[in-house]
Amino acid sequence: MIHFLSVIEYTMFIPQHLMKNAAEYENEPAISWKNDAGAWETMTWGEYNADAMNIAKSLIALGYEPQENVSIYSYNRAEWYTCYAGGQIAGGAVVGVYHTCSPEEVEWVVGNSQSRIVFVGDNPMDGGDKSKMPVHRLHEAMANLDSVEHVIVFDGVDIPDHPKMMSWSEFYSKGNSLADSVVTERADAIKGDDVASLIYTSGTTGNPKGVMLTHRNFEFELDAVAEIFSYEQGEKYVSWLPLAHVFGQLVDCGYCVRQAMHMHIVDSPIHAVDYAKEVQPHLFIGVPRIYEKIYSNVKAALDAKAILRILLKIPVINGKIKGKLKTKIGLANCRFAITGAAPINQDILRLFHSLDIPIFEGYGMTEDTAGATLNSPKAMKIGSVGKAFPGTEMMIGEGGEILLRGDHVMKGYYNNPEATAETIDSDGWLHTGDVGKIDDSGYLFITGRMKEIYVSSAGKNIAPLVIEETMKSIPIVSQCFLVGDGRKYCSALFTLDAGAIIRDKFGKDPNHIPKDPAEQVAMLEELGSSIEEFTSSDEVRAEIQAAVDELNGQFSNPEQLKKFTILPRDLSVDHGELTPTLKIRRKQIRENWAAEIEEMYADA
């Protein structure tokens, strides 16, 4: 197979950028996090690099070899960053394992990647349930992971009784006898085509595949991003995207290191906006679900206080009100906010931009190192996902499929040449599986995903993503899942937003409503109500029906919703219906709610 490669040769990679920061900004803040008492703790660039070097030494002491894979099974924490850097400094590749992975998923990722060494931390959303804690899930999988020789448990995590598990302090001391030169020699030997990270796809269908991303892939991508926007040393960023995700790694472990930004680690994904309010970051990365929540609260505030809309039209007052609103949602200092992973409602983008909040939609996938296109202040078209990154080739192939080519395209799938050949053709084009169009100005528009295009019983092609995103604009709605493949008409499963119910039906301040959906449901009960009262309410159904009737006008007759069902609970990661980055898993949703779906077609 011929793989497209540029002639660019990079001399610095993420490990070298970290070492450079340690030399230039030794005592400047690199990473901050909150301790158990809620106080901020900070690691400097000098400490960051020293920790990474020590971890690299300890890995080498355990027999870690160049181009070996090491797994990290945890949500974001300081050790995630230092272990990531340490694994790469020692010449190997890092495998991120989502903190929400089940024992079966952990067994697959760790086993398939042939990791002999696994770092394990915590899942901030475990609710104290041992069965959801990474260390206990890994312990359950260990019986089938004969290749694993060492499990290193991060500080503060209980260590199950297992001969292969060791404490953080025990591991950290392993490399004490090794000289720095042993590590620097490894770092100096890194080549552009060496695998830097092995990232497993979300596995919406079948077992996840390990995407091999090289140091060249990351540097190419970081160069492209730097041409679109740049930051100064010390400017702030809030880290909430799971570091097992490609975008989390690219920004947190790559871009923020290159730019020497000050990262603030969120203690749980559901607190991303709360941390933004406190930190007021200069860069914010989100997914549509995050921005939908912000939009819902801002729009509710504007609708409730008509005077605000009037005052916003007065130039003298306009700036002050916008400033207060931006501060209230945590984006007062934000110079660049990015949304991706799924389509976003255009109304959200318009509202944010009307408030001078620079949010830009982009497009990419794990296989192209996260990004391929992006809107920007200099090139912006709402509804599109922007123009191709510098150095990226893009074209529309057979069936409208988006094809990409460039040095950000993966090396291939780990130990899976067949799948690699199906995805990257002989000319180096990455077949994305997404359907779209490119306008005359070079802007890319996503129209659907090839595997997710529904074909009605009448033969009409229907793209669910746009319809779902439009229906999610209904204030009380949390999620919308379109049904229609092989059916006479389209229908939908709706879930309700407990936080919106508390805000709109009980008049509570959004700032005083918990972010955790389970806590929101509990708050409803404290208010003398329940989520079931609303999911089964004729009044709520009528409210949603009226909104559906209005929104249906945006679509052709075959695309319009003829029926819908309100589910008794929201979709969740725990039930396998959402990925850790909050994208829906269609196959699992169909399985979990098969009876409810069939009921909508009982008389069809």
Sequence and secondary structure as in RCSB ss.txt:
>XXXX:A:sequence
MIHFLSVIEYTMFIPQHLMKNAAEYENEPAISWKNDAGAWETMTWGEYNADAMNIAKSLIALGYEPQENVSIYSY
NRAEWYTCYAGGQIAGGAVVGVYHTCSPEEVEWVVGNSQSRIVFVGDNPMDGGDKSKMPVHRLHEAMANLDSVEH
VIVFDGVDIPDHPKMMSWSEFYSKGNSLADSVVTERADAIKGDDVASLIYTSGTTGNPKGVMLTHRNFEFELDAV
AEIFSYEQGEKYVSWLPLAHVFGQLVDCGYCVRQAMHMHIVDSPIHAVDYAKEVQPHLFIGVPRIYEKIYSNVKA
ALDAKAILRILLKIPVINGKIKGKLKTKIGLANCRFAITGAAPINQDILRLFHSLDIPIFEGYGMTEDTAGATLN
SPKAMKIGSVGKAFPGTEMMIGEGGEILLRGDHVMKGYYNNPEATAETIDSDGWLHTGDVGKIDDSGYLFITGRM
KEIYVSSAGKNIAPLVIEETMKSIPIVSQCFLVGDGRKYCSALFTLDAGAIIRDKFGKDPNHIPKDPAEQVAMLE
ELGSSIEEFTSSDEVRAEIQAAVDELNGQFSNPEQLKKFTILPRDLSVDHGELTPTLKIRRKQIRENWAAEIEEM
YADA
>XXXX:A:secstr
      S   S  HHHHHHHHHHHSTTSEEEEEE TTS EEEEEHHHHHHHHHHHHHHHHHTT  TT EEEEESS
S HHHHHHHHHHHHTT EEEEE TT  HHHHHHHHHHTT SEEEE   TTSTT GGG HHHHHHHHGGG TT  E
EEE TTS   S TTEEEHHHHHTTTTTS HHHHHHHHHT  TTSEEEEEE   SSSS  EEEEEHHHHHHHHHHH
HHH    TT EEEE S TTSHHHIIIIIIIHHHTT EEEE SSGGGHHHHHHHH  SEEEE HHHHHHHHHHHHH
HHHH HHHHHHTTSHHHHHHHHHHHHHHTT SS SEEEE SS   HHHHHHHHHTT  EEEEE  GGGTT SEE 
BTTB  TTS  EE TT EEEE GGGEEEEESTTS SEETT HHHHHHHB TT  EEEEEEEEE TTS EEEEEEG
GG EE TT  EE HHHHHHHHTTSTTEEEEEEE TTSSSEEEEEEE HHHHHHHHH   GGGS SSHHHHHHHHH
HTT  HHHHHT HHHHHHHHHHHHHHGGGS GGGSEEEEEE SS   TTTTSB TTS B HHHHHHHTHHHHHHT
TTT 
